[in-house]
């Protein structure tokens, strides 16, 4: 799997996560979607990784995905940021996986 992070996305990610420790994760989020195959890809910044997360090296930083959800992603993807919509986007050569992603900062639960 190949993930490219554009310069625009890198700048926005860095601005939102400056001074925080954590990991960038593409999360296939099924909360409120009905079932496991009805989900949406979300961009999360998490303080800790889960045991089933796998790492994908990118041109900028390591991105993590849940191993069990890798089937919902394409082989080549790009994380971009649109100034027009003020949102992150996950794009592949085949499709727009999510054109309106927010970067969700997850806090550590003690």
DSSP file (Angstrom, degrees, kcal/mol; ACC not computed):
  #  RESIDUE AA STRUCTURE BP1 BP2  ACC     N-H-->O    O-->H-N    N-H-->O    O-->H-N    TCO  KAPPA ALPHA  PHI   PSI    X-CA   Y-CA   Z-CA
    1    1 A X              0   0    0      0, 0.0     2,-0.4     0, 0.0    75,-0.2   0.000 360.0 360.0 360.0 140.9    0.0    0.0    0.0
    2    2 A X  E     -a   76   0A   0     73,-3.0    75,-2.5    72,-0.1     2,-0.4  -0.981 360.0-177.0-124.5 129.6    1.2    3.5   -0.9
    3    3 A X  E     -ab  77  58A   0     54,-0.5    56,-0.6    -2,-0.4     2,-0.4  -0.994   5.6-166.0-126.3 127.6    0.0    6.7    0.8
    4    4 A X  E     -a   78   0A   0     73,-2.2    75,-3.0    -2,-0.4     2,-0.5  -0.926   6.5-155.6-109.2 135.5    1.2   10.1   -0.3
    5    5 A X  E     -a   79   0A   0     -2,-0.4    75,-0.2    73,-0.2    73,-0.0  -0.959  19.5-134.2-110.8 120.9    0.6   13.2    2.0
    6    6 A X     >  -     0   0    0     73,-2.5     4,-2.5    -2,-0.5     5,-0.2  -0.204  21.0-111.1 -70.5 164.2    0.5   16.5    0.0
    7    7 A X  H  > S+     0   0    0      1,-0.2     4,-2.3     2,-0.2     5,-0.2   0.888 119.0  53.3 -61.6 -40.3    2.4   19.6    1.2
    8    8 A X  H  > S+     0   0    0      1,-0.2     4,-1.8     2,-0.2    -1,-0.2   0.911 111.2  45.7 -62.6 -42.3   -1.0   21.3    2.0
    9    9 A X  H  > S+     0   0    0     70,-0.3     4,-2.8     2,-0.2     5,-0.2   0.906 110.4  54.0 -67.5 -41.0   -2.1   18.4    4.1
   10   10 A X  H  X S+     0   0    0     -4,-2.5     4,-2.8     1,-0.2     5,-0.2   0.921 108.0  50.0 -58.8 -45.4    1.3   18.2    5.9
   11   11 A X  H  X S+     0   0    0     -4,-2.3     4,-2.1     1,-0.2    -1,-0.2   0.913 113.5  45.0 -61.0 -43.8    1.1   21.9    6.9
   12   12 A X  H  X S+     0   0    0     -4,-1.8     4,-2.1     2,-0.2    -2,-0.2   0.898 113.5  49.6 -69.2 -40.0   -2.4   21.5    8.3
   13   13 A X  H  X S+     0   0    0     -4,-2.8     4,-2.0     1,-0.2    -2,-0.2   0.941 112.5  48.0 -62.3 -46.7   -1.6   18.3   10.1
   14   14 A X  H  X S+     0   0    0     -4,-2.8     4,-1.0    -5,-0.2    -2,-0.2   0.891 111.1  50.8 -61.5 -40.6    1.5   19.9   11.6
   15   15 A X  H  < S+     0   0    0     -4,-2.1    -1,-0.2    -5,-0.2     3,-0.2   0.889 114.4  43.4 -65.2 -38.9   -0.5   23.0   12.7
   16   16 A X  H  < S+     0   0    0     -4,-2.1    -1,-0.2     1,-0.2    -2,-0.2   0.779 121.7  37.9 -77.5 -27.0   -3.2   21.0   14.4
   17   17 A X  H >< S+     0   0    0     -4,-2.0     3,-2.5    -5,-0.2    -1,-0.2   0.371  78.6 138.7-108.0   4.3   -0.8   18.5   16.1
   18   18 A X  T 3< S+     0   0    0     -4,-1.0     3,-0.1     1,-0.3    -3,-0.0  -0.266  79.3   9.3 -54.9 126.5    2.0   20.9   17.1
   19   19 A X  T 3  S+     0   0    0      1,-0.3     2,-0.3     0, 0.0    -1,-0.3   0.424 106.3 111.8  83.7  -0.7    3.3   20.1   20.6
   20   20 A X    <   -     0   0    0     -3,-2.5     2,-0.5     2,-0.0    -1,-0.3  -0.810  59.8-139.7-105.2 145.8    1.2   16.9   20.8
   21   21 A X        +     0   0    0     -2,-0.3     2,-0.3    -3,-0.1    -3,-0.0  -0.877  52.4  89.7-100.8 136.1    2.6   13.4   20.9
   22   22 A X        -     0   0    0     -2,-0.5     2,-0.4     2,-0.0    25,-0.2  -0.993  63.6 -80.3 167.9-167.2    0.7   10.8   19.0
   23   23 A X  E     -E   46   0B   0     23,-2.7    23,-2.6    -2,-0.3     2,-0.5  -0.962  28.9-124.3-132.5 141.6    0.1    8.9   15.8
   24   24 A X  E     -Ef  45  63B   0     38,-0.6    40,-2.3    -2,-0.4     2,-0.4  -0.753  37.3-177.4 -87.2 129.0   -1.7    9.7   12.5
   25   25 A X  E     -Ef  44  64B   0     19,-3.2    19,-3.2    -2,-0.5     2,-0.8  -0.989  30.1-144.5-135.2 133.1   -4.3    7.1   11.8
   26   26 A X  E     -Ef  43  65B   0     38,-2.5    40,-0.5    -2,-0.4     2,-0.5  -0.882  32.0-164.2 -90.2 114.4   -6.8    6.5    8.9
   27   27 A X  E     -E   42   0B   0     15,-2.9    15,-3.0    -2,-0.8     2,-1.2  -0.877  22.0-144.0-108.3 126.6   -9.7    5.0   10.8
   28   28 A X  E     -E   41   0B   0     -2,-0.5     2,-0.5    13,-0.2    13,-0.2  -0.774  31.5-159.1 -86.0  98.3  -12.5    3.1    9.1
   29   29 A X  E     +E   40   0B   0     11,-2.6    11,-2.2    -2,-1.2    -2,-0.0  -0.701  27.9 168.7 -92.1 121.2  -15.2    4.5   11.4
   30   30 A X    >   +     0   0    0     -2,-0.5     3,-2.3     9,-0.2     4,-0.4   0.369  30.9 132.1-109.7   1.7  -18.5    2.5   11.6
   31   31 A X  T 3  S+     0   0    0      1,-0.3    -2,-0.1     2,-0.1     4,-0.0  -0.368  86.0   0.5 -59.6 123.7  -20.1    4.2   14.6
   32   32 A X  T 3  S+     0   0    0     -2,-0.2    -1,-0.3     2,-0.1     7,-0.1   0.545 105.5 105.6  77.0   7.2  -23.6    5.1   13.7
   33   33 A X  S <  S-     0   0    0     -3,-2.3     2,-0.6     5,-0.1    -2,-0.1   0.494  85.9-118.8 -99.7  -4.7  -23.4    3.6   10.2
   34   34 A X  S    S+     0   0    0     -4,-0.4     2,-0.3     2,-0.0     5,-0.1  -0.390  77.6  11.0 103.6 -57.2  -25.4    0.4   10.9
   35   35 A X  S >  S-     0   0    0     -2,-0.6     3,-1.5     3,-0.3    -2,-0.1  -0.927  84.0 -89.5-150.7 174.9  -22.9   -2.4   10.2
   36   36 A X  T 3  S+     0   0    0     -2,-0.3     3,-0.1     1,-0.3    -5,-0.0   0.722 121.0  51.5 -64.6 -24.1  -19.2   -3.0    9.7
   37   37 A X  T 3  S+     0   0    0      1,-0.2     2,-0.8    -7,-0.1    -1,-0.3   0.534  97.9  72.0 -91.4  -4.7  -19.4   -2.7    5.9
   38   38 A X  S <  S+     0   0    0     -3,-1.5    -3,-0.3    -8,-0.1     2,-0.3  -0.808  74.7 120.6-108.6  89.2  -21.1    0.7    6.1
   39   39 A X        -     0   0    0     -2,-0.8     2,-0.4    -5,-0.1    -9,-0.2  -0.792  51.1-130.5-138.7-179.5  -18.4    3.0    7.3
   40   40 A X  E     -E   29   0B   0    -11,-2.2   -11,-2.6    -2,-0.3     2,-0.3  -0.995  27.1-113.2-137.9 143.0  -16.5    6.2    6.4
   41   41 A X  E     -E   28   0B   0     56,-0.4     2,-0.3    -2,-0.4   -13,-0.2  -0.611  38.0-175.1 -78.0 131.9  -12.8    6.8    6.5
   42   42 A X  E     -E   27   0B   0    -15,-3.0   -15,-2.9    -2,-0.3     2,-0.6  -0.906  24.7-128.2-126.0 154.4  -11.8    9.3    9.1
   43   43 A X  E     -Eg  26 103B   0     59,-0.9    61,-2.8    -2,-0.3     2,-0.3  -0.921  34.5-179.9-105.5 116.7   -8.4   11.0    9.9
   44   44 A X  E     -Eg  25 104B   0    -19,-3.2   -19,-3.2    -2,-0.6     2,-0.5  -0.868  27.3-152.6-118.2 149.0   -7.5   10.6   13.6
   45   45 A X  E     -Eg  24 105B   0     59,-2.7    61,-2.8    -2,-0.3     2,-0.3  -0.972  30.5-172.6-115.9 110.8   -4.5   11.7   15.7
   46   46 A X  E     -E   23   0B   0    -23,-2.6   -23,-2.7    -2,-0.5    61,-0.1  -0.792  31.5-142.7-112.7 146.5   -4.4    9.2   18.5
   47   47 A X  S    S+     0   0    0     -2,-0.3     2,-0.3   -25,-0.2    -1,-0.1   0.768  89.1  22.7 -75.5 -24.8   -2.2    9.1   21.7
   48   48 A X  S    S-     0   0    0    -25,-0.1     2,-0.2   -26,-0.0    -1,-0.1  -0.968  76.3-124.4-140.7 154.3   -1.8    5.4   21.5
   49   49 A X        -     0   0    0     -2,-0.3     2,-0.2    -3,-0.1   -24,-0.0  -0.648  24.4-121.3 -95.4 156.2   -2.0    2.6   18.9
   50   50 A X    >   -     0   0    0     -2,-0.2     3,-1.6     1,-0.1    -1,-0.0  -0.572  27.9-110.4 -89.0 159.7   -4.2   -0.5   19.1
   51   51 A X  T 3  S+     0   0    0      1,-0.3    -1,-0.1    -2,-0.2    -2,-0.0   0.790 116.8  51.0 -61.0 -29.3   -2.7   -3.9   18.9
   52   52 A X  T 3  S+     0   0    0      2,-0.1    15,-3.0    14,-0.0    -1,-0.3   0.286  82.9 117.2 -96.3  11.6   -4.1   -4.6   15.5
   53   53 A X  E <   -H   66   0B   0     -3,-1.6     2,-0.3    13,-0.2    13,-0.2  -0.573  47.8-158.5 -78.2 140.5   -2.8   -1.4   13.9
   54   54 A X  E     -H   65   0B   0     11,-3.3    11,-2.0    -2,-0.2     2,-0.4  -0.869  14.4-122.9-115.7 154.4   -0.3   -1.7   11.0
   55   55 A X  E     -H   64   0B   0     -2,-0.3     2,-0.5     9,-0.2     9,-0.2  -0.775  17.8-168.0-101.8 141.1    2.1    1.0    9.8
   56   56 A X  E     -H   63   0B   0      7,-2.8     7,-2.7    -2,-0.4     2,-0.3  -0.990  18.9-137.9-124.6 119.8    2.3    2.4    6.4
   57   57 A X  E     -H   62   0B   0     -2,-0.5   -54,-0.5     5,-0.2     2,-0.2  -0.598  27.5-177.5 -76.8 136.0    5.4    4.5    5.5
   58   58 A X  B     -b    3   0A   0      3,-0.6   -54,-0.2    -2,-0.3     4,-0.0  -0.593  45.2 -92.5-120.1-176.1    4.5    7.7    3.5
   59   59 A X  S    S+     0   0    0    -56,-0.6   -55,-0.1    -2,-0.2     3,-0.1   0.627 123.2  23.3 -71.4 -13.4    6.5   10.5    2.0
   60   60 A X  S    S-     0   0    0      1,-0.5     2,-0.3   -54,-0.0    -1,-0.1   0.766 127.2 -21.3-120.2 -51.4    6.0   12.5    5.2
   61   61 A X  S    S-     0   0    0     -5,-0.1    -3,-0.6   -37,-0.0    -1,-0.5  -0.941  74.0 -76.9-156.3 169.0    5.3   10.3    8.3
   62   62 A X  E     - H   0  57B   0     -2,-0.3   -38,-0.6    -5,-0.2     2,-0.4  -0.604  41.5-160.9 -77.1 136.0    4.0    6.9    9.2
   63   63 A X  E     -fH  24  56B   0     -7,-2.7    -7,-2.8    -2,-0.3     2,-0.3  -0.935   7.7-145.2-116.5 142.2    0.3    6.5    9.0
   64   64 A X  E     -fH  25  55B   0    -40,-2.3   -38,-2.5    -2,-0.4     2,-0.3  -0.833  16.0-179.3-112.8 147.5   -1.5    3.6   10.8
   65   65 A X  E     -fH  26  54B   0    -11,-2.0   -11,-3.3    -2,-0.3     2,-0.4  -0.965  37.7-101.1-137.0 152.9   -4.5    1.6    9.8
   66   66 A X  E >   - H   0  53B   0    -40,-0.5     3,-1.5    -2,-0.3     4,-0.4  -0.645  28.9-139.3 -73.9 128.0   -6.4   -1.2   11.5
   67   67 A X  G >  S+     0   0    0    -15,-3.0     3,-1.1    -2,-0.4     4,-0.2   0.874 101.4  54.6 -57.0 -39.8   -5.3   -4.5   10.0
   68   68 A X  G 3  S+     0   0    0      1,-0.2    -1,-0.3   -16,-0.2     3,-0.2   0.656 109.7  47.7 -70.9 -14.9   -8.8   -5.9    9.9
   69   69 A X  G X  S+     0   0    0     -3,-1.5     3,-2.0     1,-0.1    -1,-0.2   0.334  76.1 104.1-107.1   5.7  -10.1   -2.9    8.0
   70   70 A X  G X   +     0   0    0     -3,-1.1     3,-1.7    -4,-0.4    -1,-0.1   0.760  68.6  71.6 -62.1 -24.3   -7.4   -2.7    5.3
   71   71 A X  G 3  S+     0   0    0      1,-0.3    -1,-0.3    -4,-0.2    -2,-0.1   0.741  90.1  60.6 -61.9 -23.5   -9.9   -4.2    2.8
   72   72 A X  G <  S+     0   0    0     -3,-2.0     2,-0.3     2,-0.1    -1,-0.3   0.449  96.5  75.9 -85.7  -0.2  -11.8   -0.9    2.7
   73   73 A X  S <  S-     0   0    0     -3,-1.7     2,-0.2    -4,-0.2     4,-0.1  -0.743  79.0-119.3-110.5 158.1   -8.8    1.1    1.5
   74   74 A X        -     0   0    0     -2,-0.3   -72,-0.1     1,-0.1     3,-0.1  -0.534  25.2-114.5 -92.1 163.0   -7.2    1.3   -2.0
   75   75 A X  S    S+     0   0    0     -2,-0.2   -73,-3.0     1,-0.2     2,-0.4   0.843 105.4  35.3 -67.3 -35.1   -3.7    0.2   -2.9
   76   76 A X  E    S+a    2   0A   0    -75,-0.2    17,-0.5   -73,-0.0     2,-0.3  -0.986  75.8 163.7-122.5 128.4   -2.6    3.8   -3.7
   77   77 A X  E     -a    3   0A   0    -75,-2.5   -73,-2.2    -2,-0.4     2,-0.4  -0.964  23.0-151.7-141.9 158.0   -4.1    6.8   -1.8
   78   78 A X  E     -aC   4  91A   0     13,-2.9    13,-2.6    -2,-0.3     2,-0.6  -0.999   7.9-149.9-132.6 131.3   -3.3   10.5   -1.3
   79   79 A X  E     +aC   5  90A   0    -75,-3.0   -73,-2.5    -2,-0.4   -70,-0.3  -0.905  33.0 166.7 -97.0 120.6   -4.2   12.6    1.8
   80   80 A X  E     - C   0  89A   0      9,-2.6     9,-2.7    -2,-0.6     2,-0.4  -0.773  31.2-132.7-127.4 170.1   -4.7   16.1    0.6
   81   81 A X  E     - C   0  88A   0      7,-0.3     2,-0.6    -2,-0.3     7,-0.2  -0.997  13.5-151.0-128.9 129.2   -6.2   19.3    2.1
   82   82 A X  E  >> - C   0  87A   0      5,-3.0     4,-1.5    -2,-0.4     5,-1.1  -0.877   7.0-165.6-100.6 119.4   -8.7   21.5    0.2
   83   83 A X  T  45S+     0   0    0     -2,-0.6    -1,-0.1     2,-0.2     5,-0.0   0.820  90.1  60.1 -68.0 -30.8   -8.6   25.2    1.0
   84   84 A X  T  45S+     0   0    0      1,-0.2    -1,-0.2    -3,-0.1    -2,-0.0   0.926 120.3  23.5 -64.1 -46.4  -12.0   25.6   -0.7
   85   85 A X  T  45S-     0   0    0      2,-0.2    -1,-0.2    14,-0.1    -2,-0.2   0.549  98.4-132.1 -96.8  -9.1  -13.8   23.1    1.6
   86   86 A X  T  <5 +     0   0    0     -4,-1.5     2,-0.3     1,-0.2    -3,-0.2   0.879  69.3 113.9  57.0  41.3  -11.4   23.5    4.5
   87   87 A X  E   <S-C   82   0A   0     -5,-1.1    -5,-3.0    12,-0.1    -1,-0.2  -0.955  70.3-112.4-138.2 154.4  -11.3   19.7    4.8
   88   88 A X  E     -CD  81 101A   0     13,-3.1    13,-2.9    -2,-0.3     2,-0.4  -0.529  33.5-154.4 -77.6 156.3   -8.8   16.9    4.4
   89   89 A X  E     -C   80   0A   0     -9,-2.7    -9,-2.6    11,-0.2     2,-0.6  -0.991  13.1-152.3-134.6 142.8   -9.5   14.5    1.5
   90   90 A X  E     +CD  79  98A   0      8,-2.8     7,-1.8    -2,-0.4     8,-1.7  -0.969  28.7 175.2-115.2 115.6   -8.6   10.9    0.9
   91   91 A X  E     -CD  78  96A   0    -13,-2.6   -13,-2.9    -2,-0.6     2,-0.3  -0.918  14.8-177.0-124.8 142.1   -8.3   10.2   -2.8
   92   92 A X        -     0   0    0      3,-3.0   -15,-0.2    -2,-0.4     3,-0.1  -0.849  45.4-103.0-125.3 168.9   -7.2    7.2   -4.8
   93   93 A X  S    S+     0   0    0    -17,-0.5     3,-0.1    -2,-0.3   -16,-0.1   0.782 122.9  44.8 -60.8 -23.8   -6.8    6.9   -8.6
   94   94 A X  S    S-     0   0    0    -18,-0.3     2,-0.3     1,-0.2    -1,-0.2   0.788 123.9 -17.7 -89.2 -30.4  -10.2    4.9   -8.6
   95   95 A X        -     0   0    0     -3,-0.1    -3,-3.0     3,-0.0     2,-0.8  -0.979  62.3 -92.4-165.4 168.6  -12.3    7.1   -6.3
   96   96 A X  E     -D   91   0A   0     -2,-0.3    -5,-0.2    -5,-0.2     3,-0.2  -0.904  33.8-172.6 -94.4 110.4  -12.7    9.8   -3.6
   97   97 A X  E    S-     0   0A   0     -7,-1.8   -56,-0.4    -2,-0.8     2,-0.2   0.871  76.0  -9.0 -75.6 -37.2  -12.7    7.8   -0.4
   98   98 A X  E     -D   90   0A   0     -8,-1.7    -8,-2.8    -3,-0.1     3,-0.4  -0.780  56.8-177.1-160.4 117.4  -13.7   10.8    1.7
   99   99 A X  E    S+     0   0A   0     -2,-0.2   -12,-0.1   -10,-0.2   -17,-0.1   0.468  82.9  46.6 -93.2  -3.2  -13.8   14.4    0.4
  100  100 A X  E    S+     0   0A   0    -10,-0.1     2,-0.4     2,-0.1    -1,-0.2  -0.412  72.0 155.8-139.3  60.5  -14.7   16.0    3.7
  101  101 A X  E     -D   88   0A   0    -13,-2.9   -13,-3.1    -3,-0.4     2,-0.3  -0.719  25.4-156.5 -90.7 136.2  -12.5   14.6    6.5
  102  102 A X        -     0   0    0     -2,-0.4   -59,-0.9   -15,-0.2     2,-0.8  -0.706  26.6-114.8 -94.5 158.7  -11.7   16.5    9.6
  103  103 A X  E     -g   43   0B   0     -2,-0.3     2,-0.6   -61,-0.1   -59,-0.2  -0.877  33.9-156.1 -93.8 110.2   -8.6   15.7   11.7
  104  104 A X  E     -g   44   0B   0    -61,-2.8   -59,-2.7    -2,-0.8     2,-0.7  -0.791   3.1-149.5 -93.9 119.8  -10.0   14.4   14.9
  105  105 A X  E     -g   45   0B   0     -2,-0.6     2,-0.4   -61,-0.2   -59,-0.2  -0.802  13.4-157.2 -90.3 113.8   -7.7   14.7   17.9
  106  106 A X        -     0   0    0    -61,-2.8     2,-0.3    -2,-0.7   -59,-0.2  -0.739   7.3-141.9 -92.4 138.6   -8.3   11.8   20.3
  107  107 A X        -     0   0    0     -2,-0.4     2,-0.2   -61,-0.1   -61,-0.0  -0.707  25.0 -99.4 -99.7 152.2   -7.3   12.3   23.9
  108  108 A X        -     0   0    0     -2,-0.3     2,-0.6   -61,-0.1    -1,-0.1  -0.504  31.9-145.1 -69.7 131.6   -5.8    9.6   26.1
  109  109 A X              0   0    0     -2,-0.2    -1,-0.0     1,-0.1    -3,-0.0  -0.893 360.0 360.0-101.0 121.9   -8.3    8.0   28.4
  110  110 A X              0   0    0     -2,-0.6    -1,-0.1     0, 0.0    -2,-0.0   0.455 360.0 360.0 -85.6 360.0   -6.9    7.1   31.8
